[in-house]
Amino acid sequence: MGRVVVKSLWDFQRHGAHVRVRCGHYRCRHETIMRAAPLVRLFMERRWNADLTIAGSWFRCERCNHRGARLEMASPHLAPHLPPP
Ligand SMILES: [Zn+2]
C-alpha cells in the first residue's frame, strides 16, 4: 500500500483500510487489526476525538493492559479479528 496520509480515524474508513492498533508500551508492542467502520461508529457514539494524535489514547492493550496505542493503516486484505473495545 502506498503512502497515504491519515489524520483521523475517518480516513481509514474513507480509504477502505483496516486499522492496525499497536500497543504503546515499549516492551509489549502487541498488534491487533480492526475494521475501521465499527471503530468510527464507536468513536461517534462516545464523542471521542478521532484525531490520530489523540485517538490511540482511548485504547487499552488486551495483553499488558497499557493504555495508549499507535494507530496505523493496514491493508484491507489482512483479516480483522476482535471487535473494537
Ligand atoms: Zn501491550
PDB file of the backbone (N, CA, C, O) and the ligand in Angstrom, with CONECT records:
HET     ZN  A 101       1
ATOM      1  N   MET A   1       0.845  -1.187   0.000  1.00  0.00           N
ATOM      2  CA  MET A   1       0.000   0.000   0.000  1.00  0.00           C
ATOM      3  C   MET A   1       0.888   1.248   0.000  1.00  0.00           C
ATOM      4  O   MET A   1       1.836   1.319   0.782  1.00  0.00           O
ATOM      5  N   GLY A   2       0.612   2.198  -0.830  1.00  0.00           N
ATOM      6  CA  GLY A   2       1.425   3.401  -0.932  1.00  0.00           C
ATOM      7  C   GLY A   2       1.252   4.298   0.272  1.00  0.00           C
ATOM      8  O   GLY A   2       0.452   4.019   1.165  1.00  0.00           O
ATOM      9  N   ARG A   3       1.998   5.360   0.287  1.00  0.00           N
ATOM     10  CA  ARG A   3       1.929   6.285   1.404  1.00  0.00           C
ATOM     11  C   ARG A   3       0.654   7.108   1.303  1.00  0.00           C
ATOM     12  O   ARG A   3       0.443   7.848   0.343  1.00  0.00           O
ATOM     13  N   VAL A   4      -0.167   6.965   2.291  1.00  0.00           N
ATOM     14  CA  VAL A   4      -1.379   7.760   2.360  1.00  0.00           C
ATOM     15  C   VAL A   4      -1.360   8.460   3.708  1.00  0.00           C
ATOM     16  O   VAL A   4      -1.118   7.838   4.742  1.00  0.00           O
ATOM     17  N   VAL A   5      -1.616   9.750   3.684  1.00  0.00           N
ATOM     18  CA  VAL A   5      -1.613  10.498   4.936  1.00  0.00           C
ATOM     19  C   VAL A   5      -2.969  10.336   5.608  1.00  0.00           C
ATOM     20  O   VAL A   5      -4.005  10.674   5.037  1.00  0.00           O
ATOM     21  N   VAL A   6      -2.946   9.829   6.795  1.00  0.00           N
ATOM     22  CA  VAL A   6      -4.184   9.717   7.550  1.00  0.00           C
ATOM     23  C   VAL A   6      -4.084  10.600   8.782  1.00  0.00           C
ATOM     24  O   VAL A   6      -3.110  10.540   9.533  1.00  0.00           O
ATOM     25  N   LYS A   7      -5.098  11.411   8.973  1.00  0.00           N
ATOM     26  CA  LYS A   7      -5.065  12.338  10.092  1.00  0.00           C
ATOM     27  C   LYS A   7      -6.078  11.991  11.163  1.00  0.00           C
ATOM     28  O   LYS A   7      -5.940  12.389  12.320  1.00  0.00           O
ATOM     29  N   SER A   8      -7.084  11.255  10.771  1.00  0.00           N
ATOM     30  CA  SER A   8      -8.073  10.859  11.758  1.00  0.00           C
ATOM     31  C   SER A   8      -8.608   9.485  11.409  1.00  0.00           C
ATOM     32  O   SER A   8      -8.343   8.941  10.337  1.00  0.00           O
ATOM     33  N   LEU A   9      -9.361   8.948  12.337  1.00  0.00           N
ATOM     34  CA  LEU A   9      -9.939   7.615  12.170  1.00  0.00           C
ATOM     35  C   LEU A   9     -10.839   7.536  10.934  1.00  0.00           C
ATOM     36  O   LEU A   9     -10.969   6.480  10.314  1.00  0.00           O
ATOM     37  N   TRP A  10     -11.448   8.654  10.593  1.00  0.00           N
ATOM     38  CA  TRP A  10     -12.347   8.653   9.448  1.00  0.00           C
ATOM     39  C   TRP A  10     -11.587   8.279   8.168  1.00  0.00           C
ATOM     40  O   TRP A  10     -12.139   7.648   7.266  1.00  0.00           O
ATOM     41  N   ASP A  11     -10.321   8.677   8.110  1.00  0.00           N
ATOM     42  CA  ASP A  11      -9.545   8.441   6.899  1.00  0.00           C
ATOM     43  C   ASP A  11      -9.359   6.953   6.613  1.00  0.00           C
ATOM     44  O   ASP A  11      -9.297   6.549   5.452  1.00  0.00           O
ATOM     45  N   PHE A  12      -9.270   6.136   7.661  1.00  0.00           N
ATOM     46  CA  PHE A  12      -9.137   4.703   7.447  1.00  0.00           C
ATOM     47  C   PHE A  12     -10.359   4.169   6.708  1.00  0.00           C
ATOM     48  O   PHE A  12     -10.249   3.400   5.754  1.00  0.00           O
ATOM     49  N   GLN A  13     -11.507   4.594   7.171  1.00  0.00           N
ATOM     50  CA  GLN A  13     -12.745   4.134   6.554  1.00  0.00           C
ATOM     51  C   GLN A  13     -12.861   4.659   5.122  1.00  0.00           C
ATOM     52  O   GLN A  13     -13.294   3.950   4.214  1.00  0.00           O
ATOM     53  N   ARG A  14     -12.464   5.914   4.948  1.00  0.00           N
ATOM     54  CA  ARG A  14     -12.548   6.534   3.632  1.00  0.00           C
ATOM     55  C   ARG A  14     -11.667   5.792   2.622  1.00  0.00           C
ATOM     56  O   ARG A  14     -12.022   5.684   1.448  1.00  0.00           O
ATOM     57  N   HIS A  15     -10.523   5.285   3.076  1.00  0.00           N
ATOM     58  CA  HIS A  15      -9.617   4.578   2.178  1.00  0.00           C
ATOM     59  C   HIS A  15      -9.899   3.083   2.136  1.00  0.00           C
ATOM     60  O   HIS A  15      -9.181   2.335   1.471  1.00  0.00           O
ATOM     61  N   GLY A  16     -10.929   2.644   2.832  1.00  0.00           N
ATOM     62  CA  GLY A  16     -11.273   1.221   2.834  1.00  0.00           C
ATOM     63  C   GLY A  16     -10.212   0.356   3.490  1.00  0.00           C
ATOM     64  O   GLY A  16     -10.077  -0.825   3.171  1.00  0.00           O
ATOM     65  N   ALA A  17      -9.464   0.946   4.406  1.00  0.00           N
ATOM     66  CA  ALA A  17      -8.382   0.204   5.058  1.00  0.00           C
ATOM     67  C   ALA A  17      -8.811  -0.278   6.439  1.00  0.00           C
ATOM     68  O   ALA A  17      -9.798   0.190   7.006  1.00  0.00           O
ATOM     69  N   HIS A  18      -8.045  -1.221   6.956  1.00  0.00           N
ATOM     70  CA  HIS A  18      -8.224  -1.620   8.345  1.00  0.00           C
ATOM     71  C   HIS A  18      -7.302  -0.776   9.216  1.00  0.00           C
ATOM     72  O   HIS A  18      -6.438  -0.049   8.725  1.00  0.00           O
ATOM     73  N   VAL A  19      -7.507  -0.893  10.491  1.00  0.00           N
ATOM     74  CA  VAL A  19      -6.693  -0.130  11.433  1.00  0.00           C
ATOM     75  C   VAL A  19      -5.782  -1.102  12.183  1.00  0.00           C
ATOM     76  O   VAL A  19      -6.244  -2.060  12.801  1.00  0.00           O
ATOM     77  N   ARG A  20      -4.488  -0.833  12.113  1.00  0.00           N
ATOM     78  CA  ARG A  20      -3.550  -1.624  12.886  1.00  0.00           C
ATOM     79  C   ARG A  20      -3.324  -0.899  14.206  1.00  0.00           C
ATOM     80  O   ARG A  20      -2.817   0.222  14.233  1.00  0.00           O
ATOM     81  N   VAL A  21      -3.701  -1.544  15.284  1.00  0.00           N
ATOM     82  CA  VAL A  21      -3.566  -0.947  16.603  1.00  0.00           C
ATOM     83  C   VAL A  21      -2.362  -1.594  17.286  1.00  0.00           C
ATOM     84  O   VAL A  21      -2.342  -2.801  17.528  1.00  0.00           O
ATOM     85  N   ARG A  22      -1.368  -0.774  17.590  1.00  0.00           N
ATOM     86  CA  ARG A  22      -0.156  -1.312  18.209  1.00  0.00           C
ATOM     87  C   ARG A  22       0.000  -0.724  19.593  1.00  0.00           C
ATOM     88  O   ARG A  22      -0.010   0.493  19.780  1.00  0.00           O
ATOM     89  N   CYS A  23       0.143  -1.611  20.556  1.00  0.00           N
ATOM     90  CA  CYS A  23       0.314  -1.204  21.945  1.00  0.00           C
ATOM     91  C   CYS A  23       1.460  -0.211  22.073  1.00  0.00           C
ATOM     92  O   CYS A  23       2.522  -0.404  21.481  1.00  0.00           O
ATOM     93  N   GLY A  24       1.247   0.859  22.851  1.00  0.00           N
ATOM     94  CA  GLY A  24       2.253   1.889  23.009  1.00  0.00           C
ATOM     95  C   GLY A  24       3.332   1.551  24.032  1.00  0.00           C
ATOM     96  O   GLY A  24       4.297   2.300  24.186  1.00  0.00           O
ATOM     97  N   HIS A  25       3.175   0.429  24.732  1.00  0.00           N
ATOM     98  CA  HIS A  25       4.193   0.069  25.709  1.00  0.00           C
ATOM     99  C   HIS A  25       5.423  -0.481  25.000  1.00  0.00           C
ATOM    100  O   HIS A  25       5.317  -1.380  24.165  1.00  0.00           O
ATOM    101  N   TYR A  26       6.584   0.060  25.335  1.00  0.00           N
ATOM    102  CA  TYR A  26       7.782  -0.264  24.557  1.00  0.00           C
ATOM    103  C   TYR A  26       8.200  -1.722  24.654  1.00  0.00           C
ATOM    104  O   TYR A  26       8.907  -2.220  23.778  1.00  0.00           O
ATOM    105  N   ARG A  27       7.775  -2.416  25.705  1.00  0.00           N
ATOM    106  CA  ARG A  27       8.158  -3.825  25.824  1.00  0.00           C
ATOM    107  C   ARG A  27       7.082  -4.768  25.308  1.00  0.00           C
ATOM    108  O   ARG A  27       7.297  -5.979  25.261  1.00  0.00           O
ATOM    109  N   CYS A  28       5.953  -4.248  24.929  1.00  0.00           N
ATOM    110  CA  CYS A  28       4.828  -5.103  24.520  1.00  0.00           C
ATOM    111  C   CYS A  28       4.638  -5.053  23.000  1.00  0.00           C
ATOM    112  O   CYS A  28       4.870  -6.043  22.305  1.00  0.00           O
ATOM    113  N   ARG A  29       4.217  -3.898  22.498  1.00  0.00           N
ATOM    114  CA  ARG A  29       4.020  -3.703  21.049  1.00  0.00           C
ATOM    115  C   ARG A  29       3.038  -4.712  20.455  1.00  0.00           C
ATOM    116  O   ARG A  29       3.131  -5.064  19.279  1.00  0.00           O
ATOM    117  N   HIS A  30       2.119  -5.161  21.261  1.00  0.00           N
ATOM    118  CA  HIS A  30       1.102  -6.095  20.783  1.00  0.00           C
ATOM    119  C   HIS A  30       0.282  -5.453  19.668  1.00  0.00           C
ATOM    120  O   HIS A  30      -0.093  -4.284  19.765  1.00  0.00           O
ATOM    121  N   GLU A  31       0.006  -6.208  18.619  1.00  0.00           N
ATOM    122  CA  GLU A  31      -0.718  -5.670  17.460  1.00  0.00           C
ATOM    123  C   GLU A  31      -2.053  -6.338  17.250  1.00  0.00           C
ATOM    124  O   GLU A  31      -2.196  -7.548  17.426  1.00  0.00           O
ATOM    125  N   THR A  32      -3.017  -5.545  16.876  1.00  0.00           N
ATOM    126  CA  THR A  32      -4.336  -6.055  16.540  1.00  0.00           C
ATOM    127  C   THR A  32      -4.820  -5.325  15.291  1.00  0.00           C
ATOM    128  O   THR A  32      -4.624  -4.118  15.150  1.00  0.00           O
ATOM    129  N   ILE A  33      -5.446  -6.059  14.402  1.00  0.00           N
ATOM    130  CA  ILE A  33      -6.047  -5.428  13.232  1.00  0.00           C
ATOM    131  C   ILE A  33      -7.549  -5.312  13.476  1.00  0.00           C
ATOM    132  O   ILE A  33      -8.210  -6.289  13.826  1.00  0.00           O
ATOM    133  N   MET A  34      -8.070  -4.115  13.288  1.00  0.00           N
ATOM    134  CA  MET A  34      -9.502  -3.901  13.485  1.00  0.00           C
ATOM    135  C   MET A  34     -10.131  -3.309  12.239  1.00  0.00           C
ATOM    136  O   MET A  34      -9.475  -2.622  11.456  1.00  0.00           O
ATOM    137  N   ARG A  35     -11.407  -3.585  12.072  1.00  0.00           N
ATOM    138  CA  ARG A  35     -12.128  -2.949  10.965  1.00  0.00           C
ATOM    139  C   ARG A  35     -12.386  -1.494  11.325  1.00  0.00           C
ATOM    140  O   ARG A  35     -12.664  -1.170  12.480  1.00  0.00           O
ATOM    141  N   ALA A  36     -12.293  -0.628  10.339  1.00  0.00           N
ATOM    142  CA  ALA A  36     -12.417   0.804  10.594  1.00  0.00           C
ATOM    143  C   ALA A  36     -13.856   1.210  10.928  1.00  0.00           C
ATOM    144  O   ALA A  36     -14.079   2.016  11.831  1.00  0.00           O
ATOM    145  N   ALA A  37     -14.824   0.657  10.205  1.00  0.00           N
ATOM    146  CA  ALA A  37     -16.203   1.127  10.334  1.00  0.00           C
ATOM    147  C   ALA A  37     -16.752   1.024  11.762  1.00  0.00           C
ATOM    148  O   ALA A  37     -17.311   1.999  12.263  1.00  0.00           O
ATOM    149  N   PRO A  38     -16.608  -0.131  12.433  1.00  0.00           N
ATOM    150  CA  PRO A  38     -17.130  -0.206  13.804  1.00  0.00           C
ATOM    151  C   PRO A  38     -16.402   0.732  14.756  1.00  0.00           C
ATOM    152  O   PRO A  38     -16.993   1.247  15.705  1.00  0.00           O
ATOM    153  N   LEU A  39     -15.116   0.952  14.498  1.00  0.00           N
ATOM    154  CA  LEU A  39     -14.367   1.881  15.346  1.00  0.00           C
ATOM    155  C   LEU A  39     -14.882   3.299  15.179  1.00  0.00           C
ATOM    156  O   LEU A  39     -15.061   4.027  16.155  1.00  0.00           O
ATOM    157  N   VAL A  40     -15.118   3.683  13.925  1.00  0.00           N
ATOM    158  CA  VAL A  40     -15.641   5.015  13.646  1.00  0.00           C
ATOM    159  C   VAL A  40     -16.982   5.200  14.351  1.00  0.00           C
ATOM    160  O   VAL A  40     -17.253   6.245  14.942  1.00  0.00           O
ATOM    161  N   ARG A  41     -17.812   4.161  14.274  1.00  0.00           N
ATOM    162  CA  ARG A  41     -19.135   4.226  14.916  1.00  0.00           C
ATOM    163  C   ARG A  41     -18.983   4.384  16.433  1.00  0.00           C
ATOM    164  O   ARG A  41     -19.686   5.176  17.061  1.00  0.00           O
ATOM    165  N   LEU A  42     -18.063   3.624  16.997  1.00  0.00           N
ATOM    166  CA  LEU A  42     -17.834   3.678  18.442  1.00  0.00           C
ATOM    167  C   LEU A  42     -17.388   5.081  18.870  1.00  0.00           C
ATOM    168  O   LEU A  42     -17.870   5.626  19.863  1.00  0.00           O
ATOM    169  N   PHE A  43     -16.462   5.646  18.101  1.00  0.00           N
ATOM    170  CA  PHE A  43     -15.966   6.977  18.437  1.00  0.00           C
ATOM    171  C   PHE A  43     -17.079   8.021  18.329  1.00  0.00           C
ATOM    172  O   PHE A  43     -17.144   8.957  19.125  1.00  0.00           O
ATOM    173  N   MET A  44     -17.952   7.847  17.332  1.00  0.00           N
ATOM    174  CA  MET A  44     -19.062   8.785  17.185  1.00  0.00           C
ATOM    175  C   MET A  44     -20.005   8.693  18.374  1.00  0.00           C
ATOM    176  O   MET A  44     -20.426   9.698  18.947  1.00  0.00           O
ATOM    177  N   GLU A  45     -20.329   7.424  18.733  1.00  0.00           N
ATOM    178  CA  GLU A  45     -21.261   7.211  19.842  1.00  0.00           C
ATOM    179  C   GLU A  45     -20.751   7.832  21.133  1.00  0.00           C
ATOM    180  O   GLU A  45     -21.513   8.427  21.894  1.00  0.00           O
ATOM    181  N   ARG A  46     -19.464   7.687  21.369  1.00  0.00           N
ATOM    182  CA  ARG A  46     -18.904   8.162  22.633  1.00  0.00           C
ATOM    183  C   ARG A  46     -18.356   9.581  22.535  1.00  0.00           C
ATOM    184  O   ARG A  46     -17.836  10.131  23.506  1.00  0.00           O
ATOM    185  N   ARG A  47     -18.484  10.166  21.332  1.00  0.00           N
ATOM    186  CA  ARG A  47     -17.996  11.527  21.103  1.00  0.00           C
ATOM    187  C   ARG A  47     -16.525  11.660  21.458  1.00  0.00           C
ATOM    188  O   ARG A  47     -16.093  12.649  22.051  1.00  0.00           O
ATOM    189  N   TRP A  48     -15.770  10.643  21.080  1.00  0.00           N
ATOM    190  CA  TRP A  48     -14.330  10.683  21.286  1.00  0.00           C
ATOM    191  C   TRP A  48     -13.693  11.420  20.123  1.00  0.00           C
ATOM    192  O   TRP A  48     -14.196  11.399  18.999  1.00  0.00           O
ATOM    193  N   ASN A  49     -12.588  12.066  20.411  1.00  0.00           N
ATOM    194  CA  ASN A  49     -11.815  12.743  19.380  1.00  0.00           C
ATOM    195  C   ASN A  49     -11.104  11.694  18.533  1.00  0.00           C
ATOM    196  O   ASN A  49     -10.299  10.914  19.041  1.00  0.00           O
ATOM    197  N   ALA A  50     -11.409  11.682  17.241  1.00  0.00           N
ATOM    198  CA  ALA A  50     -10.859  10.663  16.345  1.00  0.00           C
ATOM    199  C   ALA A  50      -9.567  11.116  15.673  1.00  0.00           C
ATOM    200  O   ALA A  50      -9.031  10.414  14.815  1.00  0.00           O
ATOM    201  N   ASP A  51      -9.073  12.277  16.056  1.00  0.00           N
ATOM    202  CA  ASP A  51      -7.803  12.747  15.512  1.00  0.00           C
ATOM    203  C   ASP A  51      -6.702  11.761  15.923  1.00  0.00           C
ATOM    204  O   ASP A  51      -6.620  11.365  17.086  1.00  0.00           O
ATOM    205  N   LEU A  52      -5.871  11.373  14.974  1.00  0.00           N
ATOM    206  CA  LEU A  52      -4.906  10.312  15.255  1.00  0.00           C
ATOM    207  C   LEU A  52      -3.861  10.688  16.302  1.00  0.00           C
ATOM    208  O   LEU A  52      -3.218   9.810  16.877  1.00  0.00           O
ATOM    209  N   THR A  53      -3.688  11.980  16.553  1.00  0.00           N
ATOM    210  CA  THR A  53      -2.749  12.358  17.605  1.00  0.00           C
ATOM    211  C   THR A  53      -3.316  12.027  18.984  1.00  0.00           C
ATOM    212  O   THR A  53      -2.592  11.995  19.979  1.00  0.00           O
ATOM    213  N   ILE A  54      -4.616  11.783  19.020  1.00  0.00           N
ATOM    214  CA  ILE A  54      -5.297  11.564  20.294  1.00  0.00           C
ATOM    215  C   ILE A  54      -5.997  10.203  20.356  1.00  0.00           C
ATOM    216  O   ILE A  54      -6.090   9.588  21.418  1.00  0.00           O
ATOM    217  N   ALA A  55      -6.484   9.747  19.206  1.00  0.00           N
ATOM    218  CA  ALA A  55      -7.362   8.565  19.174  1.00  0.00           C
ATOM    219  C   ALA A  55      -6.745   7.341  19.855  1.00  0.00           C
ATOM    220  O   ALA A  55      -7.452   6.567  20.500  1.00  0.00           O
ATOM    221  N   GLY A  56      -5.444   7.170  19.714  1.00  0.00           N
ATOM    222  CA  GLY A  56      -4.789   5.991  20.281  1.00  0.00           C
ATOM    223  C   GLY A  56      -4.885   5.918  21.795  1.00  0.00           C
ATOM    224  O   GLY A  56      -4.797   4.840  22.382  1.00  0.00           O
ATOM    225  N   SER A  57      -5.066   7.072  22.421  1.00  0.00           N
ATOM    226  CA  SER A  57      -5.076   7.074  23.879  1.00  0.00           C
ATOM    227  C   SER A  57      -6.333   6.431  24.454  1.00  0.00           C
ATOM    228  O   SER A  57      -6.391   6.152  25.652  1.00  0.00           O
ATOM    229  N   TRP A  58      -7.344   6.191  23.608  1.00  0.00           N
ATOM    230  CA  TRP A  58      -8.573   5.554  24.090  1.00  0.00           C
ATOM    231  C   TRP A  58      -8.430   4.035  24.167  1.00  0.00           C
ATOM    232  O   TRP A  58      -9.270   3.363  24.764  1.00  0.00           O
ATOM    233  N   PHE A  59      -7.375   3.497  23.570  1.00  0.00           N
ATOM    234  CA  PHE A  59      -7.244   2.047  23.510  1.00  0.00           C
ATOM    235  C   PHE A  59      -6.467   1.499  24.698  1.00  0.00           C
ATOM    236  O   PHE A  59      -5.507   2.099  25.180  1.00  0.00           O
ATOM    237  N   ARG A  60      -6.917   0.345  25.146  1.00  0.00           N
ATOM    238  CA  ARG A  60      -6.185  -0.344  26.202  1.00  0.00           C
ATOM    239  C   ARG A  60      -5.749  -1.702  25.677  1.00  0.00           C
ATOM    240  O   ARG A  60      -6.536  -2.430  25.072  1.00  0.00           O
ATOM    241  N   CYS A  61      -4.503  -2.029  25.911  1.00  0.00           N
ATOM    242  CA  CYS A  61      -3.936  -3.275  25.391  1.00  0.00           C
ATOM    243  C   CYS A  61      -4.581  -4.479  26.062  1.00  0.00           C
ATOM    244  O   CYS A  61      -4.723  -4.521  27.284  1.00  0.00           O
ATOM    245  N   GLU A  62      -4.971  -5.462  25.244  1.00  0.00           N
ATOM    246  CA  GLU A  62      -5.620  -6.648  25.794  1.00  0.00           C
ATOM    247  C   GLU A  62      -4.591  -7.571  26.461  1.00  0.00           C
ATOM    248  O   GLU A  62      -4.961  -8.469  27.217  1.00  0.00           O
ATOM    249  N   ARG A  63      -3.318  -7.351  26.183  1.00  0.00           N
ATOM    250  CA  ARG A  63      -2.296  -8.246  26.717  1.00  0.00           C
ATOM    251  C   ARG A  63      -1.637  -7.676  27.978  1.00  0.00           C
ATOM    252  O   ARG A  63      -1.542  -8.355  29.000  1.00  0.00           O
ATOM    253  N   CYS A  64      -1.181  -6.415  27.890  1.00  0.00           N
ATOM    254  CA  CYS A  64      -0.445  -5.867  29.042  1.00  0.00           C
ATOM    255  C   CYS A  64      -1.252  -4.812  29.793  1.00  0.00           C
ATOM    256  O   CYS A  64      -0.807  -4.304  30.822  1.00  0.00           O
ATOM    257  N   ASN A  65      -2.433  -4.483  29.281  1.00  0.00           N
ATOM    258  CA  ASN A  65      -3.328  -3.531  29.929  1.00  0.00           C
ATOM    259  C   ASN A  65      -2.814  -2.085  29.880  1.00  0.00           C
ATOM    260  O   ASN A  65      -3.330  -1.213  30.578  1.00  0.00           O
ATOM    261  N   HIS A  66      -1.815  -1.847  29.065  1.00  0.00           N
ATOM    262  CA  HIS A  66      -1.303  -0.494  28.897  1.00  0.00           C
ATOM    263  C   HIS A  66      -2.337   0.351  28.161  1.00  0.00           C
ATOM    264  O   HIS A  66      -2.961  -0.117  27.209  1.00  0.00           O
ATOM    265  N   ARG A  67      -2.516   1.589  28.598  1.00  0.00           N
ATOM    266  CA  ARG A  67      -3.442   2.473  27.918  1.00  0.00           C
ATOM    267  C   ARG A  67      -2.677   3.362  26.945  1.00  0.00           C
ATOM    268  O   ARG A  67      -1.711   4.028  27.318  1.00  0.00           O
ATOM    269  N   GLY A  68      -3.125   3.362  25.697  1.00  0.00           N
ATOM    270  CA  GLY A  68      -2.444   4.152  24.690  1.00  0.00           C
ATOM    271  C   GLY A  68      -1.855   3.257  23.623  1.00  0.00           C
ATOM    272  O   GLY A  68      -1.104   2.327  23.916  1.00  0.00           O
ATOM    273  N   ALA A  69      -2.205   3.549  22.371  1.00  0.00           N
ATOM    274  CA  ALA A  69      -1.745   2.713  21.266  1.00  0.00           C
ATOM    275  C   ALA A  69      -1.440   3.587  20.060  1.00  0.00           C
ATOM    276  O   ALA A  69      -1.898   4.726  19.961  1.00  0.00           O
ATOM    277  N   ARG A  70      -0.663   3.033  19.155  1.00  0.00           N
ATOM    278  CA  ARG A  70      -0.421   3.712  17.887  1.00  0.00           C
ATOM    279  C   ARG A  70      -1.376   3.143  16.850  1.00  0.00           C
ATOM    280  O   ARG A  70      -1.562   1.929  16.771  1.00  0.00           O
ATOM    281  N   LEU A  71      -1.975   4.010  16.061  1.00  0.00           N
ATOM    282  CA  LEU A  71      -2.902   3.562  15.033  1.00  0.00           C
ATOM    283  C   LEU A  71      -2.260   3.776  13.667  1.00  0.00           C
ATOM    284  O   LEU A  71      -1.812   4.874  13.335  1.00  0.00           O
ATOM    285  N   GLU A  72      -2.229   2.711  12.892  1.00  0.00           N
ATOM    286  CA  GLU A  72      -1.646   2.804  11.557  1.00  0.00           C
ATOM    287  C   GLU A  72      -2.593   2.174  10.560  1.00  0.00           C
ATOM    288  O   GLU A  72      -3.468   1.387  10.918  1.00  0.00           O
ATOM    289  N   MET A  73      -2.403   2.531   9.308  1.00  0.00           N
ATOM    290  CA  MET A  73      -3.220   1.967   8.262  1.00  0.00           C
ATOM    291  C   MET A  73      -2.758   0.542   7.955  1.00  0.00           C
ATOM    292  O   MET A  73      -1.561   0.277   7.844  1.00  0.00           O
ATOM    293  N   ALA A  74      -3.709  -0.356   7.821  1.00  0.00           N
ATOM    294  CA  ALA A  74      -3.388  -1.742   7.496  1.00  0.00           C
ATOM    295  C   ALA A  74      -4.117  -2.124   6.219  1.00  0.00           C
ATOM    296  O   ALA A  74      -5.253  -1.712   5.979  1.00  0.00           O
ATOM    297  N   SER A  75      -3.449  -2.905   5.425  1.00  0.00           N
ATOM    298  CA  SER A  75      -4.011  -3.330   4.149  1.00  0.00           C
ATOM    299  C   SER A  75      -5.335  -4.072   4.355  1.00  0.00           C
ATOM    300  O   SER A  75      -5.440  -4.899   5.261  1.00  0.00           O
ATOM    301  N   PRO A  76      -6.335  -3.792   3.535  1.00  0.00           N
ATOM    302  CA  PRO A  76      -7.654  -4.394   3.759  1.00  0.00           C
ATOM    303  C   PRO A  76      -7.692  -5.904   3.552  1.00  0.00           C
ATOM    304  O   PRO A  76      -8.661  -6.549   3.953  1.00  0.00           O
ATOM    305  N   HIS A  77      -6.666  -6.485   2.937  1.00  0.00           N
ATOM    306  CA  HIS A  77      -6.713  -7.938   2.781  1.00  0.00           C
ATOM    307  C   HIS A  77      -6.247  -8.668   4.037  1.00  0.00           C
ATOM    308  O   HIS A  77      -6.350  -9.892   4.122  1.00  0.00           O
ATOM    309  N   LEU A  78      -5.737  -7.919   5.007  1.00  0.00           N
ATOM    310  CA  LEU A  78      -5.420  -8.527   6.297  1.00  0.00           C
ATOM    311  C   LEU A  78      -6.734  -8.755   7.030  1.00  0.00           C
ATOM    312  O   LEU A  78      -7.532  -7.835   7.208  1.00  0.00           O
ATOM    313  N   ALA A  79      -6.938  -9.983   7.447  1.00  0.00           N
ATOM    314  CA  ALA A  79      -8.207 -10.292   8.087  1.00  0.00           C
ATOM    315  C   ALA A  79      -8.290  -9.626   9.446  1.00  0.00           C
ATOM    316  O   ALA A  79      -7.384  -9.778  10.265  1.00  0.00           O
ATOM    317  N   PRO A  80      -9.356  -8.894   9.698  1.00  0.00           N
ATOM    318  CA  PRO A  80      -9.508  -8.310  11.029  1.00  0.00           C
ATOM    319  C   PRO A  80      -9.980  -9.363  12.019  1.00  0.00           C
ATOM    320  O   PRO A  80     -10.718 -10.282  11.665  1.00  0.00           O
ATOM    321  N   HIS A  81      -9.556  -9.219  13.232  1.00  0.00           N
ATOM    322  CA  HIS A  81     -10.091 -10.072  14.279  1.00  0.00           C
ATOM    323  C   HIS A  81     -10.435  -9.183  15.446  1.00  0.00           C
ATOM    324  O   HIS A  81     -10.000  -8.033  15.498  1.00  0.00           O
ATOM    325  N   LEU A  82     -11.179  -9.675  16.350  1.00  0.00           N
ATOM    326  CA  LEU A  82     -11.581  -8.938  17.547  1.00  0.00           C
ATOM    327  C   LEU A  82     -12.431  -7.709  17.241  1.00  0.00           C
ATOM    328  O   LEU A  82     -12.073  -6.903  16.382  1.00  0.00           O
ATOM    329  N   PRO A  83     -13.524  -7.569  17.922  1.00  0.00           N
ATOM    330  CA  PRO A  83     -14.352  -6.363  17.809  1.00  0.00           C
ATOM    331  C   PRO A  83     -13.646  -5.207  18.498  1.00  0.00           C
ATOM    332  O   PRO A  83     -12.703  -5.428  19.257  1.00  0.00           O
ATOM    333  N   PRO A  84     -14.082  -3.984  18.249  1.00  0.00           N
ATOM    334  CA  PRO A  84     -13.491  -2.841  18.938  1.00  0.00           C
ATOM    335  C   PRO A  84     -13.742  -2.913  20.438  1.00  0.00           C
ATOM    336  O   PRO A  84     -14.634  -3.638  20.878  1.00  0.00           O
ATOM    337  N   PRO A  85     -12.981  -2.183  21.218  1.00  0.00           N
ATOM    338  CA  PRO A  85     -13.106  -2.245  22.689  1.00  0.00           C
ATOM    339  C   PRO A  85     -14.473  -1.810  23.177  1.00  0.00           C
ATOM    340  O   PRO A  85     -14.727  -1.809  24.381  1.00  0.00           O
TER     341      PRO A  85
HETATM  342 ZN    ZN A 101       0.534  -4.171  25.427  1.00  0.00          ZN2+
END
